[in-house]
Amino acid sequence: MFLGKVVGTVWSTKKSPDLEGVRFLIVHPIELDKEPTKSIVVVADRMGAG
């Protein structure tokens, strides 16, 4: 698990059947010094957290 700041969403026109109804979020990971990194991660939000 890592901490991150949600900065956007991703839309998909086709998904695997396992991912139907799952939202994708664009996240900037946060380092231990609380500063967002410059990298971007796309995550599957299966729990509705974002």
Backbone as XML, in Angstrom:
<?xml version="1.0"?>
<chain id="A" units="angstrom">
  <residue number="1" name="MET">
    <atom name="N" x="0.849" y="-1.172" z="0.000"/>
    <atom name="CA" x="0.000" y="0.000" z="0.000"/>
    <atom name="C" x="0.890" y="1.229" z="0.000"/>
  </residue>
  <residue number="2" name="PHE">
    <atom name="N" x="0.428" y="2.295" z="-0.667"/>
    <atom name="CA" x="1.155" y="3.552" z="-0.648"/>
    <atom name="C" x="0.160" y="4.697" z="-0.561"/>
  </residue>
  <residue number="3" name="LEU">
    <atom name="N" x="0.647" y="5.850" z="-0.153"/>
    <atom name="CA" x="-0.188" y="7.044" z="-0.088"/>
    <atom name="C" x="-0.038" y="7.825" z="-1.375"/>
  </residue>
  <residue number="4" name="GLY">
    <atom name="N" x="-1.112" y="8.490" z="-1.786"/>
    <atom name="CA" x="-1.054" y="9.287" z="-2.997"/>
    <atom name="C" x="-2.183" y="10.288" z="-3.043"/>
  </residue>
  <residue number="5" name="LYS">
    <atom name="N" x="-2.047" y="11.254" z="-3.937"/>
    <atom name="CA" x="-3.066" y="12.281" z="-4.136"/>
    <atom name="C" x="-3.736" y="12.030" z="-5.479"/>
  </residue>
  <residue number="6" name="VAL">
    <atom name="N" x="-5.061" y="11.891" z="-5.471"/>
    <atom name="CA" x="-5.810" y="11.670" z="-6.703"/>
    <atom name="C" x="-5.864" y="12.990" z="-7.467"/>
  </residue>
  <residue number="7" name="VAL">
    <atom name="N" x="-5.446" y="12.945" z="-8.743"/>
    <atom name="CA" x="-5.412" y="14.164" z="-9.553"/>
    <atom name="C" x="-6.296" y="14.068" z="-10.788"/>
  </residue>
  <residue number="8" name="GLY">
    <atom name="N" x="-6.936" y="12.926" z="-11.014"/>
    <atom name="CA" x="-7.808" y="12.797" z="-12.172"/>
    <atom name="C" x="-8.349" y="11.390" z="-12.316"/>
  </residue>
  <residue number="9" name="THR">
    <atom name="N" x="-9.091" y="11.196" z="-13.403"/>
    <atom name="CA" x="-9.660" y="9.884" z="-13.698"/>
    <atom name="C" x="-9.294" y="9.480" z="-15.122"/>
  </residue>
  <residue number="10" name="VAL">
    <atom name="N" x="-9.418" y="8.199" z="-15.408"/>
    <atom name="CA" x="-9.159" y="7.657" z="-16.738"/>
    <atom name="C" x="-10.442" y="7.004" z="-17.226"/>
  </residue>
  <residue number="11" name="TRP">
    <atom name="N" x="-10.795" y="7.252" z="-18.479"/>
    <atom name="CA" x="-11.970" y="6.625" z="-19.076"/>
    <atom name="C" x="-11.527" y="5.515" z="-20.010"/>
  </residue>
  <residue number="12" name="SER">
    <atom name="N" x="-12.285" y="4.450" z="-20.034"/>
    <atom name="CA" x="-11.965" y="3.313" z="-20.893"/>
    <atom name="C" x="-13.215" y="2.901" z="-21.658"/>
  </residue>
  <residue number="13" name="THR">
    <atom name="N" x="-13.063" y="2.704" z="-22.959"/>
    <atom name="CA" x="-14.208" y="2.268" z="-23.758"/>
    <atom name="C" x="-14.364" y="0.749" z="-23.746"/>
  </residue>
  <residue number="14" name="LYS">
    <atom name="N" x="-13.258" y="0.034" z="-23.530"/>
    <atom name="CA" x="-13.302" y="-1.429" z="-23.436"/>
    <atom name="C" x="-12.509" y="-1.852" z="-22.221"/>
  </residue>
  <residue number="15" name="LYS">
    <atom name="N" x="-13.063" y="-2.784" z="-21.467"/>
    <atom name="CA" x="-12.398" y="-3.303" z="-20.273"/>
    <atom name="C" x="-12.522" y="-4.811" z="-20.232"/>
  </residue>
  <residue number="16" name="SER">
    <atom name="N" x="-11.639" y="-5.415" z="-19.482"/>
    <atom name="CA" x="-11.750" y="-6.838" z="-19.184"/>
    <atom name="C" x="-13.039" y="-7.041" z="-18.387"/>
  </residue>
  <residue number="17" name="PRO">
    <atom name="N" x="-13.733" y="-8.142" z="-18.562"/>
    <atom name="CA" x="-14.953" y="-8.387" z="-17.787"/>
    <atom name="C" x="-14.733" y="-8.288" z="-16.271"/>
  </residue>
  <residue number="18" name="ASP">
    <atom name="N" x="-13.533" y="-8.607" z="-15.805"/>
    <atom name="CA" x="-13.236" y="-8.510" z="-14.369"/>
    <atom name="C" x="-13.214" y="-7.067" z="-13.875"/>
  </residue>
  <residue number="19" name="LEU">
    <atom name="N" x="-13.061" y="-6.115" z="-14.785"/>
    <atom name="CA" x="-12.943" y="-4.707" z="-14.391"/>
    <atom name="C" x="-14.193" y="-3.892" z="-14.692"/>
  </residue>
  <residue number="20" name="GLU">
    <atom name="N" x="-15.272" y="-4.537" z="-15.098"/>
    <atom name="CA" x="-16.517" y="-3.815" z="-15.357"/>
    <atom name="C" x="-16.983" y="-3.104" z="-14.095"/>
  </residue>
  <residue number="21" name="GLY">
    <atom name="N" x="-17.299" y="-1.835" z="-14.208"/>
    <atom name="CA" x="-17.783" y="-1.063" z="-13.069"/>
    <atom name="C" x="-16.693" y="-0.529" z="-12.163"/>
  </residue>
  <residue number="22" name="VAL">
    <atom name="N" x="-15.425" y="-0.818" z="-12.476"/>
    <atom name="CA" x="-14.308" y="-0.335" z="-11.656"/>
    <atom name="C" x="-13.835" y="0.998" z="-12.216"/>
  </residue>
  <residue number="23" name="ARG">
    <atom name="N" x="-13.625" y="1.962" z="-11.338"/>
    <atom name="CA" x="-13.169" y="3.291" z="-11.725"/>
    <atom name="C" x="-11.637" y="3.328" z="-11.695"/>
  </residue>
  <residue number="24" name="PHE">
    <atom name="N" x="-11.034" y="4.026" z="-12.664"/>
    <atom name="CA" x="-9.583" y="4.178" z="-12.712"/>
    <atom name="C" x="-9.212" y="5.605" z="-12.350"/>
  </residue>
  <residue number="25" name="LEU">
    <atom name="N" x="-8.224" y="5.750" z="-11.469"/>
    <atom name="CA" x="-7.807" y="7.063" z="-10.981"/>
    <atom name="C" x="-6.349" y="7.324" z="-11.332"/>
  </residue>
  <residue number="26" name="ILE">
    <atom name="N" x="-6.036" y="8.597" z="-11.607"/>
    <atom name="CA" x="-4.653" y="9.026" z="-11.805"/>
    <atom name="C" x="-4.167" y="9.543" z="-10.461"/>
  </residue>
  <residue number="27" name="VAL">
    <atom name="N" x="-3.044" y="9.005" z="-9.982"/>
    <atom name="CA" x="-2.555" y="9.310" z="-8.635"/>
    <atom name="C" x="-1.086" y="9.730" z="-8.690"/>
  </residue>
  <residue number="28" name="HIS">
    <atom name="N" x="-0.751" y="10.791" z="-7.930"/>
    <atom name="CA" x="0.642" y="11.166" z="-7.682"/>
    <atom name="C" x="1.029" y="10.535" z="-6.349"/>
  </residue>
  <residue number="29" name="PRO">
    <atom name="N" x="1.969" y="9.578" z="-6.336"/>
    <atom name="CA" x="2.411" y="8.999" z="-5.062"/>
    <atom name="C" x="3.027" y="10.070" z="-4.163"/>
  </residue>
  <residue number="30" name="ILE">
    <atom name="N" x="2.867" y="9.922" z="-2.849"/>
    <atom name="CA" x="3.431" y="10.862" z="-1.882"/>
    <atom name="C" x="4.538" y="10.153" z="-1.111"/>
  </residue>
  <residue number="31" name="GLU">
    <atom name="N" x="5.696" y="10.787" z="-1.061"/>
    <atom name="CA" x="6.839" y="10.245" z="-0.326"/>
    <atom name="C" x="6.662" y="10.497" z="1.171"/>
  </residue>
  <residue number="32" name="LEU">
    <atom name="N" x="7.542" y="9.949" z="1.973"/>
    <atom name="CA" x="7.449" y="10.106" z="3.426"/>
    <atom name="C" x="7.595" y="11.551" z="3.874"/>
  </residue>
  <residue number="33" name="ASP">
    <atom name="N" x="8.240" y="12.405" z="3.060"/>
    <atom name="CA" x="8.373" y="13.817" z="3.430"/>
    <atom name="C" x="7.122" y="14.618" z="3.049"/>
  </residue>
  <residue number="34" name="LYS">
    <atom name="N" x="6.053" y="13.918" z="2.647"/>
    <atom name="CA" x="4.734" y="14.484" z="2.345"/>
    <atom name="C" x="4.668" y="15.276" z="1.044"/>
  </residue>
  <residue number="35" name="GLU">
    <atom name="N" x="5.705" y="15.221" z="0.234"/>
    <atom name="CA" x="5.692" y="15.919" z="-1.046"/>
    <atom name="C" x="5.284" y="14.948" z="-2.157"/>
  </residue>
  <residue number="36" name="PRO">
    <atom name="N" x="4.357" y="15.368" z="-3.043"/>
    <atom name="CA" x="4.004" y="14.499" z="-4.169"/>
    <atom name="C" x="5.212" y="14.300" z="-5.089"/>
  </residue>
  <residue number="37" name="THR">
    <atom name="N" x="5.332" y="13.116" z="-5.646"/>
    <atom name="CA" x="6.415" y="12.859" z="-6.594"/>
    <atom name="C" x="5.982" y="13.325" z="-7.976"/>
  </residue>
  <residue number="38" name="LYS">
    <atom name="N" x="6.898" y="13.286" z="-8.927"/>
    <atom name="CA" x="6.566" y="13.681" z="-10.296"/>
    <atom name="C" x="6.005" y="12.514" z="-11.095"/>
  </residue>
  <residue number="39" name="SER">
    <atom name="N" x="6.089" y="11.312" z="-10.547"/>
    <atom name="CA" x="5.572" y="10.146" z="-11.265"/>
    <atom name="C" x="4.050" y="10.084" z="-11.157"/>
  </residue>
  <residue number="40" name="ILE">
    <atom name="N" x="3.454" y="9.374" z="-12.100"/>
    <atom name="CA" x="1.999" y="9.208" z="-12.139"/>
    <atom name="C" x="1.698" y="7.714" z="-12.158"/>
  </residue>
  <residue number="41" name="VAL">
    <atom name="N" x="0.692" y="7.314" z="-11.396"/>
    <atom name="CA" x="0.271" y="5.918" z="-11.336"/>
    <atom name="C" x="-1.227" y="5.874" z="-11.639"/>
  </residue>
  <residue number="42" name="VAL">
    <atom name="N" x="-1.647" y="4.930" z="-12.462"/>
    <atom name="CA" x="-3.072" y="4.704" z="-12.695"/>
    <atom name="C" x="-3.476" y="3.524" z="-11.824"/>
  </residue>
  <residue number="43" name="VAL">
    <atom name="N" x="-4.496" y="3.733" z="-10.988"/>
    <atom name="CA" x="-4.923" y="2.691" z="-10.056"/>
    <atom name="C" x="-6.382" y="2.325" z="-10.301"/>
  </residue>
  <residue number="44" name="ALA">
    <atom name="N" x="-6.723" y="1.081" z="-10.034"/>
    <atom name="CA" x="-8.105" y="0.617" z="-10.109"/>
    <atom name="C" x="-8.737" y="0.808" z="-8.736"/>
  </residue>
  <residue number="45" name="ASP">
    <atom name="N" x="-9.801" y="1.593" z="-8.673"/>
    <atom name="CA" x="-10.471" y="1.909" z="-7.412"/>
    <atom name="C" x="-11.626" y="0.929" z="-7.201"/>
  </residue>
  <residue number="46" name="ARG">
    <atom name="N" x="-11.316" y="-0.268" z="-6.726"/>
    <atom name="CA" x="-12.340" y="-1.291" z="-6.515"/>
    <atom name="C" x="-13.213" y="-1.018" z="-5.294"/>
  </residue>
  <residue number="47" name="MET">
    <atom name="N" x="-12.735" y="-0.206" z="-4.353"/>
    <atom name="CA" x="-13.470" y="0.027" z="-3.113"/>
    <atom name="C" x="-14.249" y="1.340" z="-3.117"/>
  </residue>
  <residue number="48" name="GLY">
    <atom name="N" x="-14.115" y="2.148" z="-4.166"/>
    <atom name="CA" x="-14.819" y="3.422" z="-4.226"/>
    <atom name="C" x="-14.213" y="4.488" z="-3.347"/>
  </residue>
  <residue number="49" name="ALA">
    <atom name="N" x="-12.916" y="4.403" z="-3.107"/>
    <atom name="CA" x="-12.250" y="5.355" z="-2.214"/>
    <atom name="C" x="-12.050" y="6.718" z="-2.856"/>
  </residue>
  <residue number="50" name="GLY">
    <atom name="N" x="-11.952" y="6.780" z="-4.177"/>
    <atom name="CA" x="-11.642" y="8.052" z="-4.840"/>
    <atom name="C" x="-12.848" y="8.676" z="-5.368"/>
  </residue>
</chain>
